[in-house]
C-alpha cells in the first residue's frame, strides 16, 4: 500500500534532523552527482550514502522496497545507453551479431546509471525519514513559504494513499462484472485507460471538495498562521549540511586526483 509515513526509527540521528536540512543535503549530493560526467564521482557519493544508512533508522526491507523500482530504472538507463550507443569506441567486450558492447559506452552508461542511483537513494533516505507534516512546518518556518501553498500541498500528499485503494476497488468491481482484459493486449490497454480516467475523475472531484472545505475553515484568510510544532535549525542540522558539502567536495577532489572527473555539459 502506498504510504507517505516515515519508515525509520524516530530515535535515529537522521530521523531527528530538521526536514529542511535533510532536503538540502539530499539536493546538494544529487546535484553534485548529476553535474559530474564521470563514473567515479557518483560511485563515491553512492558509497557515502550507503555508509549513512545505519544512522537513518531505516530497516533494509523497507529501504529495498522503496528503492527497487528506482534502481531498476537506473539499470535500464545503463543497459540502453550501453547497447544503443551511437559510437562503439574503446575495447570491444562482447560481439554477437548485431549485439556489440564496447568499453566506452559501457563506462558512459554506468556513469548515467550511477547518477540516477545517487539521486534516487538520496531522495528516498531524505523523505523516508521525514514526516510530511514536519516538512510542511519546516517549509513555512525556515523557508517562509506561503502557508496556503504548503498546507494545500500537504493535504494533496495526504490524499495520495487513497489513489491506490481506489484503484484496487475499481479493478475489483470491474472484475466482478466480468470486465477483464485477459491475454488480449488491446483489451487490457483499453481497460487500463478506462480505469485511469475513472480514477482521475474521482481525484478531481475529491480535490474540489477538499479545496472548498479548506477555504471554509479559513485556510484562504490573510491572517498570519501559528504553528503547533516549532521547527528549528539546530547544530546537528548544520553539521548534516556541512557533511553533505564535505562529501561532495571530497568526491569531486578524488575524481580529479584520479583523472576521471569531467563536468557534464549538454550539447
C-alpha positions as CSV (number, residue, x, y, z in Angstrom):
1,X,0.0,0.0,0.0
2,X,1.2,3.5,-0.9
3,X,2.2,5.4,2.2
4,X,3.9,8.7,2.9
5,X,4.6,7.9,6.6
6,X,8.3,7.7,7.6
7,X,9.6,4.1,7.8
8,X,12.6,4.9,10.0
9,X,13.2,4.7,13.8
10,X,12.3,8.2,15.0
11,X,15.2,8.0,17.5
12,X,17.8,7.7,14.7
13,X,20.0,10.8,14.3
14,X,19.0,11.5,10.7
15,X,15.3,11.0,11.5
16,X,15.5,13.6,14.3
17,X,17.1,16.2,12.0
18,X,15.2,19.2,10.6
19,X,13.5,18.3,7.3
20,X,14.9,21.3,5.5
21,X,18.5,20.2,6.4
22,X,17.7,16.7,5.0
23,X,16.2,18.0,1.8
24,X,19.0,20.5,1.3
25,X,21.7,17.8,1.9
26,X,20.0,15.4,-0.5
27,X,19.7,18.2,-3.1
28,X,23.4,19.0,-2.7
29,X,24.6,15.5,-3.1
30,X,22.2,14.8,-6.0
31,X,23.2,18.0,-7.8
32,X,26.9,17.1,-7.5
33,X,26.2,13.6,-8.9
34,X,24.1,14.9,-11.8
35,X,26.6,17.6,-12.8
36,X,29.5,15.1,-12.8
37,X,30.1,13.5,-16.1
38,X,32.4,10.7,-14.9
39,X,31.7,7.4,-13.2
40,X,33.8,7.8,-10.1
41,X,32.1,10.8,-8.5
42,X,28.6,9.3,-8.3
43,X,30.1,6.0,-7.2
44,X,31.9,7.7,-4.3
45,X,28.7,9.6,-3.4
46,X,26.7,6.4,-3.5
47,X,29.2,4.7,-1.1
48,X,28.8,7.7,1.2
49,X,25.0,7.3,1.2
50,X,25.3,3.6,1.9
51,X,27.6,4.5,4.9
52,X,24.9,6.7,6.5
53,X,22.0,4.2,6.2
54,X,22.6,2.8,9.7
55,X,22.1,6.4,11.1
56,X,18.8,6.8,9.3
57,X,17.0,4.1,11.3
58,X,15.5,2.5,8.1
59,X,15.4,-1.2,8.1
60,X,16.8,-3.0,5.0
61,X,13.5,-4.4,3.9
62,X,11.5,-1.1,3.6
63,X,14.5,0.6,2.1
64,X,14.9,-2.1,-0.6
65,X,11.2,-1.9,-1.3
66,X,11.3,1.8,-1.9
67,X,14.5,1.7,-4.0
68,X,13.9,-1.4,-6.1
69,X,12.0,0.3,-9.0
70,X,14.3,3.3,-9.0
71,X,17.4,1.2,-9.1
72,X,15.7,-0.9,-11.8
73,X,15.2,2.3,-13.8
74,X,18.9,3.1,-13.3
75,X,19.9,-0.3,-14.6
76,X,17.6,0.2,-17.6
77,X,19.4,3.5,-18.3
78,X,22.7,1.8,-18.1
79,X,21.7,-1.0,-20.5
80,X,20.0,1.2,-23.0
81,X,23.0,3.6,-23.2
82,X,25.4,0.7,-23.5
83,X,23.6,-1.3,-26.1
84,X,22.4,1.6,-28.3
85,X,25.3,4.0,-28.2
86,X,25.9,5.8,-31.5
87,X,29.6,5.2,-31.4
88,X,31.1,1.9,-30.2
89,X,34.5,3.2,-29.2
90,X,37.1,1.6,-26.9
91,X,37.7,-2.1,-26.4
92,X,35.1,-4.5,-27.7
93,X,34.0,-6.6,-24.7
94,X,31.2,-8.6,-26.4
95,X,30.3,-9.1,-30.1
96,X,27.5,-11.4,-31.0
97,X,25.9,-10.5,-34.4
98,X,24.2,-7.1,-34.1
99,X,24.9,-7.0,-30.3
100,X,28.1,-5.3,-29.6
101,X,29.3,-3.9,-26.2
102,X,32.3,-1.6,-26.1
103,X,34.2,-0.3,-23.1
104,X,33.5,3.5,-23.7
105,X,29.7,3.2,-24.0
106,X,29.7,0.8,-21.0
107,X,31.5,3.4,-18.8
108,X,29.3,6.2,-20.0
109,X,26.1,4.1,-19.4
110,X,27.3,3.1,-16.0
111,X,28.0,6.7,-15.1
112,X,24.4,7.7,-16.1
113,X,23.0,4.8,-14.1
114,X,25.1,5.7,-11.0
115,X,23.9,9.3,-11.2
116,X,20.3,8.1,-11.2
117,X,21.1,5.8,-8.2
118,X,22.6,8.7,-6.2
119,X,19.6,11.0,-6.8
120,X,17.1,8.2,-6.1
121,X,18.9,7.0,-2.9
122,X,19.4,10.5,-1.5
123,X,15.8,11.3,-2.1
124,X,14.5,8.1,-0.5
125,X,16.8,8.5,2.5
126,X,15.6,12.1,3.0
127,X,11.9,11.6,2.6
128,X,11.6,8.1,4.2
129,X,12.9,9.7,7.5
130,X,10.6,12.7,7.3
131,X,7.0,13.2,8.3
132,X,5.2,15.2,5.7
133,X,3.6,17.4,8.4
134,X,7.1,18.2,9.8
135,X,8.3,19.1,6.3
136,X,5.4,21.5,5.8
137,X,6.1,23.1,9.2
138,X,9.7,23.5,8.3
139,X,8.9,25.0,4.9
140,X,6.7,27.7,6.4
141,X,9.0,28.4,9.3
142,X,12.5,28.1,7.9
143,X,11.9,29.0,4.2
144,X,8.9,31.3,4.8
145,X,6.9,29.6,2.0
146,X,3.2,30.5,1.6
147,X,1.1,28.7,4.1
148,X,-1.7,28.4,1.6
149,X,0.6,26.6,-0.9
150,X,2.4,24.5,1.7
151,X,-0.7,23.3,3.6
152,X,-2.6,22.7,0.3
153,X,0.4,20.6,-1.0
154,X,0.4,18.7,2.3
155,X,-3.3,18.0,2.0
156,X,-2.8,16.7,-1.5
157,X,0.0,14.4,-0.4
158,X,-2.2,13.0,2.3
159,X,-4.7,12.0,-0.4
160,X,-2.2,10.0,-2.4
161,X,-2.6,6.8,-0.5
162,X,-6.3,6.8,-1.3
163,X,-5.5,6.5,-5.0
164,X,-4.0,3.0,-4.6
165,X,-7.0,1.9,-2.6
166,X,-9.4,3.4,-5.2
167,X,-7.5,1.7,-8.0
168,X,-8.0,-1.7,-6.3
169,X,-11.7,-1.0,-5.7
170,X,-12.3,-0.1,-9.3
171,X,-10.4,-3.1,-10.7
172,X,-12.1,-5.5,-8.2
173,X,-15.6,-4.1,-9.1
174,X,-14.9,-4.5,-12.8
175,X,-13.5,-8.0,-12.4
176,X,-16.7,-8.9,-10.5
177,X,-18.7,-7.7,-13.5
178,X,-16.6,-9.8,-15.9
179,X,-14.6,-6.8,-17.3
180,X,-11.1,-8.3,-17.6
181,X,-8.5,-7.9,-20.3
182,X,-7.3,-11.5,-20.2
183,X,-4.4,-12.1,-22.6
184,X,-5.6,-9.7,-25.2
185,X,-3.2,-6.7,-25.1
186,X,-5.5,-4.3,-26.8
187,X,-8.4,-5.1,-24.4
188,X,-6.0,-4.7,-21.5
189,X,-4.8,-1.4,-22.7
190,X,-8.4,-0.1,-23.2
191,X,-9.4,-1.3,-19.7
192,X,-6.3,0.3,-18.2
193,X,-7.1,3.7,-19.9
194,X,-10.7,3.5,-18.8
195,X,-9.6,2.8,-15.2
196,X,-7.2,5.6,-15.2
197,X,-9.9,8.0,-16.5
198,X,-12.2,6.9,-13.7
199,X,-9.5,7.4,-11.1
200,X,-8.7,10.8,-12.5
201,X,-12.4,11.9,-12.4
202,X,-12.7,10.8,-8.8
203,X,-9.4,12.5,-7.8
204,X,-10.6,15.8,-9.3
205,X,-13.9,15.7,-7.5
206,X,-12.2,15.0,-4.2
207,X,-9.7,17.8,-4.8
208,X,-12.6,20.2,-5.4
209,X,-14.4,19.2,-2.2
210,X,-11.1,19.4,-0.2
211,X,-10.4,22.9,-1.5
212,X,-13.8,24.2,-0.6
213,X,-13.6,22.5,2.8
214,X,-10.2,24.1,3.5
215,X,-11.4,27.6,2.4
216,X,-14.5,27.2,4.6
217,X,-12.1,26.6,7.6
218,X,-10.2,29.8,7.0
219,X,-7.1,28.5,5.1
220,X,-7.7,31.2,2.5
221,X,-7.6,34.0,5.0
222,X,-4.8,36.6,5.2
223,X,-4.5,36.2,9.0
224,X,-0.9,35.1,10.0
225,X,-0.9,31.4,11.0
226,X,0.6,29.9,14.1
227,X,2.3,26.6,14.4
228,X,1.6,23.8,16.8
229,X,5.1,22.3,16.4
230,X,8.1,24.5,16.2
231,X,10.9,23.5,13.8
232,X,14.4,24.9,14.4
233,X,17.8,24.5,12.7
234,X,20.0,23.1,15.5
235,X,23.7,22.4,15.5
236,X,23.2,18.9,14.3
237,X,21.3,20.1,11.3
238,X,24.1,22.4,10.3
239,X,26.5,19.5,10.7
240,X,24.4,17.4,8.3
241,X,24.6,20.2,5.7
242,X,28.4,20.6,6.3
243,X,28.9,16.8,6.0
244,X,27.0,16.7,2.7
245,X,29.1,19.6,1.3
246,X,32.3,17.9,2.6
247,X,31.4,14.6,1.0
248,X,30.5,16.3,-2.3
249,X,33.8,18.2,-2.4
250,X,35.8,15.1,-1.4
251,X,34.2,13.0,-4.1
252,X,35.0,15.6,-6.8
253,X,38.5,16.1,-5.4
254,X,39.2,12.3,-5.5
255,X,37.8,12.1,-9.1
256,X,40.0,15.0,-10.1
257,X,43.1,13.3,-8.5
258,X,42.3,10.1,-10.2
259,X,41.9,11.8,-13.5
260,X,38.4,10.9,-14.4
261,X,36.4,13.9,-13.4
262,X,34.6,15.9,-16.0
263,X,31.6,18.3,-15.9
264,X,28.5,17.1,-17.7
265,X,27.8,19.6,-20.4
266,X,24.8,19.3,-22.7
267,X,25.4,20.0,-26.4
